[in-house]
């Protein structure tokens, strides 16, 4: 399939003829607005049973770019196992593999009133906290920044080096300012994102979009992301 266009509410018609609706997460800007050669997967929210989740991946083609359409009302606890499942299917495909094919979350970009996309091809999700990872990394990294998101208004930003560490409380509006103020400009830094499992997919995408705006020369964002209970 070539370039696709969606509306704010992505409508998927099941083979049985029953209409289902996905409310896409919203972002205020996106770096990616056009993708060619795609196939799609859908994770549905059930209004009658919010604890339920339904994955439809029948139309996925392993050699294409994957658009993963997730209802913004679902929680990370619900969607992360399904995302990991999809990633593993593509990474471990033995036939008809395309190393250049990527994975994207589909979003509604309010700035252009059309679709925007956030790539997650190389993200490795861990369903645990980041403590062991950080302890292992801090001996070799000059500076680690652990961004631990509980809610949009409750975020802890820890600046960790071999000898010292300190933590700021923050929110989505203050995060970039805290980073710019407290980064050690003379050293390379790695940001380690961490999200509470009860966070909605909308709030997760809000932070993913925010992190994509970081443009400091000495800062990279780890491919490892942690989801904790």
RADACOR-V758280 format. One record per helix or strand of 3 or more residues. SS is the DSSP state (a for helix, b for strand). FROM is the first residue (numbers start at 1). TO is the last residue. Records with the same first field share a line. If there is no record, write none. Layout:
SS: FROM-TO  FROM-TO
//
This chain:
b: 9-13  19-24  38-45  53-56  65-71  103-109  114-119  124-126  143-151  154-160  165-170  189-196  219-221  224-228
a: 76-91  131-137  175-182  201-211
//
